[in-house]
Amino acid sequence: MVVRSTAQPIRTPLGPDFEAAQKCLLTHDVSKRPTSQELLQSDLVPPPVLEECQLQELVRHTLSNPHLKAYKYLVASCFNQPISYAQDIIYDRDPSIPNAYKHLKVYDFVRKSIIKIFKLHGGQNLPTPLLMPKSKFYENVDSYVRLMTHSGNIVSIPHDLRVPFARYLAWNGITLLRRFSIERVFREKKVFGYIPRELYECAFDIVAPSPGNFMSDAELFYILKEIVDSLPGLHDKTFLIRMNHTSLIRAILLHCGIKEKHCEIYNILSDAREGKVTKFQIRTHLISLGLSDSTILMLFNLLESESPINKISSQLQMITKKKSTEASTLAKQALQELKLIIQNVESFEVDVSI
């Protein structure tokens, strides 16, 4: 008896990846066979199945200890992610950039004019570090651009020129300085996978041991007037300067019964002014803090007030007339300082609405 055709081709129900893994492991050249670690890291072997909560706990535990080998592996894996051809093309192809070239001469003229005025007032161009650690001041800011270093530390590029400069002053113990800066700041876009939006921000800061008679604040208004006068395209424009005081906002919040979480409220109100959140969303948040409808209405009316200082003083009498309260003390002090600044501005003969 002759038995024929007994050998059948091997068919695996697991698909081509399994067959490719088999061929790699069965190759005659031992040096070409993958190690267990290489095989587990390849796309030929399916990843272990973990529940979402298990995976989250595993990642949390790994990130909690930077000295773990798994931590270094996780960070390295983030940096070793492949970039697709499409991502490489679209990331920094901003359609608004070609239009920017049309205004280079105008930008150069404006920049030189502003810097000339800043230097006349003793300003120095003081560069600050480009990167700084992740800041609590931007915790609720969606447009805050964060980056990761090869060690896994989270850093950021400038969202504004104020916070990096404040850190620089604190670390170097500087108490007397006039500095100017015209640099780029960055905003993360809502759509993932694109280069952050770049804006130019201009700053002139006067650092002094004490506010004194607030003459430095008034000088900033005079500098602004000189800048407007130096740019011909602005001569026929009408300008309105809005001036506020953090103590005034704090006094209003305290008067309305909001004793804490002021920074959170500031961020929400800032988003509201920029149209990022609606009044209904703000109202819902304030209700969660235990405020009544009448208190919320009063808060909206006070915070949305934009009037000359005398009218604002009348509107805030409900706060300033109360005796021995923190809100009353803060409001009185803020109004007094604002009035003094305006008097100093008038002494500089700056003709602008405040």
Buried (B, 14 or more C-beta within 10 A) or exposed (E): EEEEEEEEEEEEEEEEBBBEBBEBEEEEEEEEEBEEEEBEBEEBBEEEEEEEEEEEEEEEEBBEEEEEEEBBEBBEEEEEEEEEEEEEEEEEEBEEEEEEEEEEEEEEBBEEBBBEBBEEBEBEEBEBEEEBEBBEBBEBBEBBBEEEEEEBEEBBBBBBBBBBBBBBBEEEEEEEBBBBBBBEBBBBBEEEEBBBBBEEBBBBBBBEEEEEEBBBBBBBBBBBBBBBEBBEEEEEEEEEEEEEBEBBBBBBBBBBEBEEEBEBBBBBBEBBEEEEBEEEEBBEBBEEBEBEEEBBEBBBEBBEEEEEBEEBBEEBEBBBEEEEBEBBBBBBBBBEBBBBBBEBBEEBEBEEEB
